[in-house]
């Protein structure tokens, strides 16, 4: 199974934020840190939503 894609609106937001970070922050290490934080913010939300749905499905069985 492949990775589940993020919704188009979230992908667009991440792309725009990455561009903003790269324009405003000159330090490469700081750029990478901020981009990693951006991804972790959204990936943790999608993982928690997935886990919540799995728990609901198990409880209904």
Protein Blocks (a to p, Z undefined) as FASTA:
>chain_A
ZZddddfklmmmmmmmmmmmmmmpmblklmmmmmmmmmmmmmmmmmmmmmmmmmmmmmmZ
Z
